[in-house]
Amino acid sequence: MQLGLIGLGKMGGNMRERLRRAGHEVVGYDRDQSISDARTLAAMVKKVDAPRTVWVMVPAGAPTRDTIAKLADLMDKGDLIIDGGNSRFTDDVEHAAMLKPMGIGYVDCGVSGGVWGLENGYGLMVGGDKKWVNLAMPIFDALRPEGPRDEGFVHAGEVGAGHYTKMVHNGIEYGLMAAYAEGYELLAKKDIIKDVPGSFKAWSRGTVVRSWLLDLAVTALATNPTLDGVSDYTVDSGEGKWTVEEAIANDVPMPVISASLFARFASRQQISPTMQMVAALRGQFGGHPVMTIAEGDKLRSQVGAGDADPSLGIKAEQKRAGSGKKAVAHGRKAAAAGPSSGTGATTAHPEREATRRTGTQRGRKAATAGPTSGSGTAT
């Protein structure tokens, strides 16, 4: 089968090679002419016999939308466009609606497999009308892993279903990676653990947490056991965000995936405004001295150098205790004035205060009798 393939990067280039190994004719186009089979997009379309099938493998968003719009002017009725990038499923609906009056088919395909797909095959999740999916089935069969079709390919539903399924897949991936990463940190922190890479490797067979992601973690730790020089700054492709947005829209509780997404956001902050506010509040209500950024960085570097003494933070605060005395005095003065939540009044209702004190005395008397939960019997 002939296929036009737009975008010959890390994924697209390997997909072209896998398809050619399977005997398909692939005409690839890329802006990088050194790897392109055609000089222009129009030249690529002309090289593919009608009815044409063209696979788009470019970044999601504007690049994909612009490419599909250009293809719409170059292709004919009966041709098929497949979007194999990481587009949002709502974009698929718009693309299909634009192409339908022209008689051009549209299929969305979520692709998983990364740089390993050339040898191992790609997991494929597609959405669209059955006739268009069947038309491209020889391509899908060549790209998916060997073995039963339904273990590496699914026609998930109508237009948008392929990318929606891939979106959820990536959300799950976020959570799994975060869980392995948290386990790594805990093992690395515990002094009795002497072989963290070996611990991960020992999970590879026979355990319930074995997976391809675990295998990749083992590979990463074999190369760099302490992850020296690896930045914790972590980006996201957008699909994690979309997954959480869909969870909210559909009232689906998703605490694990949400937390893993927010952890990525936190990794991009040199200074956390959230934790700055926490530190400031501790200073306000407890009189705890608030460290400067320089003092915090110094403390962080001491811990990072292997001094994990939890008292370091306390000692750093004690050095600034003098500057915290005013805050303590202010806090005590405010406490003496009584609660001000709500109306702000502290002594406007002396009769209520008397009632409160009586209730407190009764509560203390009851407490001396022991617990009554359950049967109500204290002894």
HELIX and SHEET records of a PDB file:
HELIX    1   1 LYS A   10  ARG A   21  1                                  12    
HELIX    2   2 LEU A   41  LYS A   47  1                                   7    
HELIX    3   3 ALA A   62  LEU A   74  1                                  13    
HELIX    4   4 PHE A   89  LEU A   99  1                                  11    
HELIX    5   5 LYS A  100  MET A  102  5                                   3    
HELIX    6   6 GLY A  114  TRP A  116  5                                   3    
HELIX    7   7 GLY A  117  ASN A  120  1                                   4    
HELIX    8   8 LYS A  130  LEU A  135  1                                   6    
HELIX    9   9 MET A  137  LEU A  143  1                                   7    
HELIX   10  10 ARG A  149  GLU A  151  5                                   3    
HELIX   11  11 ALA A  161  LYS A  189  1                                  29    
HELIX   12  12 VAL A  196  ALA A  202  1                                   7    
HELIX   13  13 TRP A  212  THR A  223  1                                  12    
HELIX   14  14 GLU A  239  ALA A  249  1                                  11    
HELIX   15  15 PRO A  255  SER A  267  1                                  13    
HELIX   16  16 PRO A  273  GLY A  286  1                                  14    
HELIX   17  17 ILE A  293  GLY A  304  1                                  12    
HELIX   18  18 SER A  311  LYS A  319  1                                   9    
HELIX   19  19 ALA A  321  ALA A  336  1                                  16    
HELIX   20  20 PRO A  350  THR A  368  1                                  19    
SHEET    1   A 7 GLU A  25  TYR A  29  0                                        
SHEET    2   A 7 GLN A   2  ILE A   6  1                                        
SHEET    3   A 7 THR A  53  VAL A  56  1                                        
SHEET    4   A 7 LEU A  80  ASP A  83  1                                        
SHEET    5   A 7 GLY A 105  SER A 112  1                                        
SHEET    6   A 7 GLY A 123  GLY A 127 -1                                        
SHEET    7   A 7 PHE A 153  GLY A 157  1                                        
END                                                                             
